[in-house]
């Protein structure tokens, strides 16, 4: 593989790792948990919307975990 291609791939992997780390920052989710417990926080419709977003984010997170495992398993198989 050409050096510039490897450099670009490494940069993208580091960017992905940084983005995922930022996404997983528990501080924001802890704040969200405090917000949603406040009286009068939301209507039934808004709750439905937020629940849908949370369910979608959870599904996408599970997919990403699976994709990471496939990436690592496949990469290890190539070097064997």
Secondary structure, 3 states (H helix, E strand, C coil): CCHHHHHHHHHHHHHHHHHHHHHCCHHHHHHHHHHHCCCCCCCHHHHHHHHHHHHHHHHHHHHHHHHHHHHHHHHHHHHC
